[in-house]
Amino acid sequence: MVYQSLTLFARSRGPDEFWRKRKIFKLSAHYIGRRRNCYSIAIRNVHRALLYVTRGRKLLKEDMRNLWETRIAAGTEEHGLGSRTLLEGLYRLNIFLNRKVLADLAIWEPRTFRALTKLAWFKAKSDGLNSIKDLDTPTGVVTRGMLK
């Protein structure tokens, strides 16, 4: 492209402006009204939405971890053991399962989870952890397995 003067060259933003605006308009395509058509309004709303999405990814990780810990605590309470004792016993047995897998086992594979609980209990008892008491049915917790 040939420019007749220096001022025309300085004012020309070139083809990059089209693609930059197009990227913003693509991100704002699902908005309603001027939020999707007017660039100055669209860019404000897109930036705000991207900030919320970034925060949301962190919050999702926190929420999932809390959910997994709650499920593990419920599963271990069902078998009369603490979740910290379970994790410590499994660690000492060199069984490295993360919280997500343990939570899935507690929900979908209760017999496997019970076996892991017993293994962790035996290891913790043999290593002499202070918080270990006899493994029996807890008080105040009723599960489907107890009803049979």
C-alpha positions in Angstrom: 0.0 0.0 0.0 1.4 3.4 -1.0 0.7 6.4 1.2 0.6 9.9 -0.3 1.8 11.7 2.9 3.2 10.9 6.3 -0.1 11.9 8.0 -2.0 9.3 6.0 0.6 6.7 7.0 0.3 7.6 10.6 -3.6 7.4 10.6 -3.6 4.0 8.8 -4.0 1.2 11.2 -3.8 -1.4 8.6 -5.5 -4.8 8.3 -4.6 -5.7 11.9 -7.4 -3.6 13.3 -10.0 -5.7 11.5 -8.7 -8.9 12.9 -8.3 -7.5 16.4 -11.9 -6.3 16.4 -13.1 -9.5 14.9 -11.5 -11.5 17.8 -13.5 -9.3 20.3 -16.7 -9.6 18.3 -16.4 -13.4 18.2 -16.0 -13.5 21.9 -19.1 -11.2 22.4 -21.2 -13.0 19.8 -23.6 -14.5 22.4 -24.3 -11.1 24.1 -27.6 -9.2 23.5 -28.0 -5.7 22.0 -25.1 -3.2 21.7 -22.9 -5.4 23.9 -22.4 -7.5 20.9 -22.3 -4.9 18.0 -20.6 -1.8 19.5 -16.9 -2.4 19.8 -16.2 0.0 22.7 -19.0 -1.7 24.8 -18.2 -5.2 23.6 -14.5 -4.9 24.6 -15.5 -3.8 28.1 -17.8 -6.7 28.6 -15.4 -9.3 27.1 -12.6 -8.2 29.4 -14.9 -8.4 32.4 -16.1 -11.9 31.3 -12.5 -13.1 30.8 -11.6 -11.9 34.3 -14.6 -13.9 35.7 -13.6 -17.0 33.8 -10.0 -16.8 35.1 -11.3 -16.5 38.7 -13.8 -19.3 38.1 -11.1 -21.8 37.1 -9.5 -21.3 40.5 -12.8 -21.5 42.3 -13.7 -24.7 40.5 -10.5 -26.4 41.6 -11.1 -25.3 45.2 -14.7 -26.5 45.1 -13.8 -29.9 43.6 -11.1 -30.4 46.3 -13.6 -29.6 49.0 -16.1 -32.0 47.5 -13.5 -34.8 47.3 -12.5 -34.3 50.9 -16.1 -34.3 52.1 -16.8 -37.6 50.2 -13.6 -39.2 51.6 -14.5 -38.0 55.1 -18.0 -39.5 54.8 -16.7 -42.8 53.4 -14.1 -43.1 56.2 -16.7 -42.1 58.9 -18.9 -44.9 57.6 -16.1 -47.4 58.4 -15.2 -45.8 61.7 -11.9 -44.2 60.7 -10.7 -40.7 60.2 -9.8 -39.3 56.7 -6.4 -38.2 57.9 -5.7 -41.7 59.3 -6.7 -43.2 56.0 -4.5 -40.9 54.0 -1.5 -41.5 56.4 -2.0 -45.3 56.4 -2.2 -45.4 52.6 0.9 -43.3 52.4 2.8 -45.6 54.7 1.8 -48.6 52.6 3.1 -46.8 49.5 -0.4 -46.7 48.0 -0.4 -43.3 46.3 -4.0 -42.5 45.4 -5.1 -38.9 45.1 -8.2 -37.4 46.6 -10.2 -37.6 43.4 -9.6 -41.3 43.0 -10.4 -42.0 46.7 -13.6 -40.0 46.4 -14.7 -41.9 43.3 -13.9 -45.2 45.1 -15.9 -44.1 48.1 -18.9 -43.5 46.0 -18.8 -46.1 43.2 -16.7 -48.9 44.6 -17.6 -49.1 48.3 -16.1 -52.6 48.8 -12.8 -51.5 47.4 -12.8 -48.4 49.6 -13.6 -50.6 52.6 -10.6 -52.8 51.7 -8.4 -49.7 51.5 -9.7 -48.5 54.8 -8.9 -51.8 56.5 -5.4 -51.8 55.0 -4.8 -48.3 56.2 -6.2 -49.1 59.6 -3.9 -52.2 60.0 -0.9 -50.2 58.9 -1.6 -47.3 61.2 -2.3 -49.7 64.1 1.0 -51.6 63.5 2.9 -48.3 63.3 1.4 -47.1 66.5 -0.4 -44.0 65.5 -2.0 -42.3 68.4 -5.5 -41.7 66.9 -6.2 -45.4 66.2 -9.0 -47.1 68.1 -10.7 -50.4 67.2 -12.3 -50.5 63.8 -16.0 -51.1 64.3 -19.2 -49.7 63.1 -19.5 -46.0 64.2 -22.4 -44.7 66.2 -24.9 -42.4 64.6 -24.2 -43.4 61.0 -26.6 -45.6 59.2 -25.7 -46.9 55.7 -27.3 -49.3 53.3 -24.8 -52.0 54.2 -26.0 -52.0 57.8 -29.6 -52.5 56.9 -29.1 -56.0 55.5 
